[in-house]
Amino acid sequence: MLRIRPRTAVAATAAVLAALSLTACQGSSPDADSPAKSAADGATAHPGDKADSNSNSNGKSGSSNGNGGGNGGGSGSGTEKNPSAQQPSNGGKAPGRGTGASDACTGGNVTATVTKVPRPINHLLLTVTNKGSRPCSAYFAPSLRFDDEQSATRVNDDSKPQAVVTLAPGRSAYASIVLSGEGGGDTHGRTAQKLTVYFTPRSGSGSVGAPLTLSLPAGTHKDDNAAVTYWQTSASDALLY
């Protein structure tokens, strides 16, 4: 029995030590877990981390808003300054070409007469009167054809006025026709019976609108030297040539 006790005491001592060691190990486990838990809590609740997260989020939102605002503003500004949005109300027509601008006088908007005058001799007076409701312009000189002649009567360039003759409704323009002679001895002289009047356009080339055909005074004699003046504002001005 005396030999067994020491072994039992040793065993008992070892058991106590083992129990103490286990208790120590179990006690140290919460302490070891505590820093990890603290670190985890710090990661979710750290003010700096939240600020950084919010800052990034706000920064992205701000960038998006800034781009959207910039694009919207640029587009709006471009629309307001678009030249096509500031076109004039007259459809972009050039000045002087609007509905109030005068048209060329033609056989469609004037009446015409041709008369023989006592002075100067060998002259006819051609008169056109605006029968329309709006002004018309008698450009340059009339283009004349006696009977069935192929070429136009010569124009007296010395009679060119300073300005285009524009006729208000009811007003008249005048041109004189000089006839070379009253019978034989002239160049290809002959008696003519009718006169066709063509009207010159603004460009001065060709004719515009309908012509007018007039009966000439009886015994009208002309030759190849016949000439016509530019349109004038008065009969007296026309008969100066």
ROVOBA-521946 format. One line per field, with one value per residue (C-alpha): y, x, z; residue in three letters; chain. Coordinates in Angstrom, 1 decimal. Layout:
north	c(Y,...)
east	c(X,...)
up	c(Z,...)
tormi	c(ALA,...)
milo	c(A,...)
***
This chain:
north	c(0.0,2.4,1.9,2.7,6.0,7.8,6.7,7.7,11.1,11.6,10.7,13.0,15.7,15.2,15.3,18.5,20.0,18.8,20.4,23.6,23.6,23.0,25.7,28.1,27.1,27.6,30.9,32.2,31.4,34.4,36.7,35.5,36.0,39.5,41.3,39.6,40.7,44.2,44.3,43.2,45.7,48.4,47.5,48.0,51.0,52.9,56.6,57.0,54.0,55.2,58.7,57.2,55.0,58.0,60.2,57.8,57.3,61.0,61.7,59.3,60.8,64.3,63.4,61.9,65.0,67.2,65.4,65.4,69.1,69.9,68.0,69.4,72.9,72.6,71.2,73.9,76.6,75.2,75.2,78.8,80.0,77.8,80.3,78.4,79.3,83.0,83.0,86.2,86.0,86.9,83.3,84.5,86.4,88.9,92.6,94.2,90.9,90.7,90.8,94.6,94.6,95.8,93.4,94.1,95.8,93.3,92.9,91.3,94.4,97.4,98.8,100.5,103.0,104.3,107.7,110.0,113.3,116.6,117.5,116.3,115.1,111.4,110.4,108.1,108.2,104.8,105.0,102.2,102.5,100.3,98.7,96.5,97.0,97.1,98.9,97.6,98.7,99.6,98.3,99.5,100.1,98.3,95.7,96.5,94.5,96.2,93.8,90.6,91.9,89.4,91.9,94.3,98.1,99.8,101.4,105.0,104.6,108.4,108.3,106.1,107.7,107.9,105.5,102.7,104.0,102.5,102.9,103.1,101.8,104.1,105.8,105.8,105.5,106.8,105.9,107.7,106.0,107.9,107.0,107.7,109.4,109.9,108.2,107.2,108.0,106.3,102.9,100.1,102.3,100.9,101.4,99.4,98.4,96.9,97.1,94.3,95.5,93.2,94.0,93.8,92.0,93.3,91.4,93.4,90.1,88.7,89.5,88.9,88.3,88.6,91.1,93.6,94.0,97.5,98.9,101.7,105.0,105.0,105.8,105.0,104.9,103.6,102.5,100.6,103.6,103.6,103.7,103.7,105.4,104.0,104.3,107.8,109.3,111.9,112.3,115.5,113.7,110.9,113.2,115.0,112.2)
east	c(0.0,2.8,4.3,0.9,0.3,3.2,2.0,-1.6,-0.3,1.7,-1.3,-3.5,-1.0,-0.8,-4.6,-4.7,-2.1,-3.9,-7.1,-5.4,-3.8,-7.2,-8.7,-6.0,-6.4,-10.2,-9.8,-7.3,-9.7,-12.1,-9.1,-7.7,-11.1,-11.6,-9.0,-10.4,-13.9,-12.7,-11.0,-14.2,-16.3,-13.8,-14.1,-17.8,-18.0,-14.8,-15.8,-13.0,-14.0,-17.6,-16.4,-14.2,-17.1,-19.5,-16.9,-16.3,-20.0,-20.7,-17.8,-19.1,-22.6,-21.2,-19.2,-22.3,-24.3,-21.6,-21.4,-25.2,-25.4,-22.6,-24.1,-27.5,-26.3,-24.2,-27.1,-29.4,-27.0,-26.4,-30.1,-30.5,-27.7,-28.6,-28.7,-31.5,-33.7,-33.1,-34.2,-36.0,-39.8,-39.7,-38.4,-34.8,-35.6,-33.0,-33.8,-35.8,-37.1,-40.1,-43.8,-43.6,-40.9,-42.0,-42.2,-41.2,-43.8,-45.1,-48.0,-49.9,-49.9,-49.8,-51.7,-49.9,-50.6,-48.4,-49.2,-47.7,-46.5,-46.2,-42.8,-40.2,-40.9,-40.6,-41.3,-43.8,-44.5,-45.0,-46.8,-47.4,-49.7,-49.8,-53.2,-52.4,-52.8,-49.1,-46.1,-44.1,-40.8,-40.1,-36.5,-34.1,-35.8,-38.6,-37.6,-39.5,-40.4,-42.0,-44.3,-42.4,-38.9,-36.4,-34.2,-35.1,-35.1,-31.9,-31.8,-30.6,-28.0,-27.8,-31.3,-30.4,-32.0,-30.3,-32.8,-35.2,-38.7,-41.1,-44.8,-47.4,-50.8,-52.3,-49.0,-47.3,-43.8,-42.8,-40.4,-40.0,-39.4,-37.5,-38.4,-35.8,-37.9,-41.2,-40.8,-38.1,-34.5,-33.9,-32.3,-34.7,-37.6,-41.1,-44.5,-45.2,-48.6,-48.0,-45.6,-44.8,-43.5,-41.4,-40.5,-37.0,-36.4,-34.3,-31.2,-31.4,-31.2,-34.0,-37.7,-40.1,-43.9,-46.3,-45.6,-48.1,-48.9,-50.2,-51.6,-49.4,-50.8,-51.7,-48.8,-46.1,-42.8,-39.6,-36.2,-33.2,-32.1,-35.1,-34.3,-36.1,-35.2,-35.0,-38.2,-38.7,-40.9,-42.5,-43.4,-41.3,-38.2,-38.8,-39.2,-35.9,-34.2)
up	c(0.0,0.8,-2.7,-4.5,-2.8,-4.4,-7.8,-6.9,-5.7,-8.9,-11.0,-9.0,-9.4,-13.1,-13.4,-11.5,-13.7,-16.8,-15.5,-14.8,-18.3,-19.9,-17.9,-19.0,-22.6,-22.4,-20.7,-23.4,-26.3,-25.8,-25.4,-28.7,-30.4,-28.9,-31.2,-34.3,-33.3,-32.5,-35.9,-37.6,-35.7,-36.7,-40.4,-40.4,-38.2,-38.9,-39.7,-42.2,-44.2,-44.4,-45.4,-48.2,-49.4,-49.4,-51.0,-53.9,-54.4,-54.3,-56.5,-59.2,-58.8,-59.1,-62.2,-63.8,-63.0,-64.2,-67.6,-67.9,-67.1,-69.5,-72.4,-71.8,-71.5,-74.7,-76.7,-75.4,-76.2,-79.7,-80.4,-79.4,-81.6,-84.6,-87.5,-89.1,-86.1,-86.9,-90.5,-91.5,-91.8,-95.5,-96.4,-97.0,-100.1,-101.2,-100.5,-103.4,-104.5,-102.3,-103.3,-103.6,-106.3,-109.7,-112.7,-116.3,-118.4,-121.0,-123.4,-120.5,-118.2,-120.6,-123.5,-126.4,-129.1,-132.0,-133.6,-136.2,-134.9,-136.9,-135.3,-135.7,-139.2,-140.0,-136.4,-134.7,-131.0,-129.2,-125.9,-123.3,-120.3,-117.2,-117.1,-114.1,-110.3,-109.5,-110.8,-113.8,-115.2,-118.9,-119.2,-121.8,-125.2,-127.0,-129.6,-132.8,-135.9,-138.9,-140.7,-141.3,-140.9,-139.4,-137.6,-134.9,-135.4,-134.4,-130.9,-130.5,-127.7,-127.2,-125.7,-122.7,-119.6,-116.2,-114.5,-115.4,-116.1,-113.6,-114.2,-111.5,-112.4,-115.1,-115.9,-119.3,-120.9,-124.3,-127.1,-130.4,-133.7,-136.4,-140.0,-142.6,-145.3,-146.9,-150.3,-152.8,-152.7,-149.3,-148.5,-149.1,-148.2,-148.2,-146.7,-143.5,-142.2,-138.8,-135.9,-133.3,-130.0,-127.8,-124.2,-122.8,-119.4,-116.6,-117.9,-121.2,-123.2,-125.3,-124.6,-121.8,-121.7,-124.6,-127.5,-128.8,-132.5,-133.6,-136.8,-138.2,-139.3,-143.0,-145.3,-142.8,-144.8,-143.3,-144.5,-143.1,-141.1,-138.8,-135.1,-131.8,-128.5,-125.0,-122.9,-121.5,-118.8,-121.1,-124.8,-125.0,-123.8,-126.3,-129.3,-128.6,-130.6)
tormi	c(MET,LEU,ARG,ILE,ARG,PRO,ARG,THR,ALA,VAL,ALA,ALA,THR,ALA,ALA,VAL,LEU,ALA,ALA,LEU,SER,LEU,THR,ALA,CYS,GLN,GLY,SER,SER,PRO,ASP,ALA,ASP,SER,PRO,ALA,LYS,SER,ALA,ALA,ASP,GLY,ALA,THR,ALA,HIS,PRO,GLY,ASP,LYS,ALA,ASP,SER,ASN,SER,ASN,SER,ASN,GLY,LYS,SER,GLY,SER,SER,ASN,GLY,ASN,GLY,GLY,GLY,ASN,GLY,GLY,GLY,SER,GLY,SER,GLY,THR,GLU,LYS,ASN,PRO,SER,ALA,GLN,GLN,PRO,SER,ASN,GLY,GLY,LYS,ALA,PRO,GLY,ARG,GLY,THR,GLY,ALA,SER,ASP,ALA,CYS,THR,GLY,GLY,ASN,VAL,THR,ALA,THR,VAL,THR,LYS,VAL,PRO,ARG,PRO,ILE,ASN,HIS,LEU,LEU,LEU,THR,VAL,THR,ASN,LYS,GLY,SER,ARG,PRO,CYS,SER,ALA,TYR,PHE,ALA,PRO,SER,LEU,ARG,PHE,ASP,ASP,GLU,GLN,SER,ALA,THR,ARG,VAL,ASN,ASP,ASP,SER,LYS,PRO,GLN,ALA,VAL,VAL,THR,LEU,ALA,PRO,GLY,ARG,SER,ALA,TYR,ALA,SER,ILE,VAL,LEU,SER,GLY,GLU,GLY,GLY,GLY,ASP,THR,HIS,GLY,ARG,THR,ALA,GLN,LYS,LEU,THR,VAL,TYR,PHE,THR,PRO,ARG,SER,GLY,SER,GLY,SER,VAL,GLY,ALA,PRO,LEU,THR,LEU,SER,LEU,PRO,ALA,GLY,THR,HIS,LYS,ASP,ASP,ASN,ALA,ALA,VAL,THR,TYR,TRP,GLN,THR,SER,ALA,SER,ASP,ALA,LEU,LEU,TYR)
milo	c(A,A,A,A,A,A,A,A,A,A,A,A,A,A,A,A,A,A,A,A,A,A,A,A,A,A,A,A,A,A,A,A,A,A,A,A,A,A,A,A,A,A,A,A,A,A,A,A,A,A,A,A,A,A,A,A,A,A,A,A,A,A,A,A,A,A,A,A,A,A,A,A,A,A,A,A,A,A,A,A,A,A,A,A,A,A,A,A,A,A,A,A,A,A,A,A,A,A,A,A,A,A,A,A,A,A,A,A,A,A,A,A,A,A,A,A,A,A,A,A,A,A,A,A,A,A,A,A,A,A,A,A,A,A,A,A,A,A,A,A,A,A,A,A,A,A,A,A,A,A,A,A,A,A,A,A,A,A,A,A,A,A,A,A,A,A,A,A,A,A,A,A,A,A,A,A,A,A,A,A,A,A,A,A,A,A,A,A,A,A,A,A,A,A,A,A,A,A,A,A,A,A,A,A,A,A,A,A,A,A,A,A,A,A,A,A,A,A,A,A,A,A,A,A,A,A,A,A,A,A,A,A,A,A,A,A,A,A,A,A,A)
***
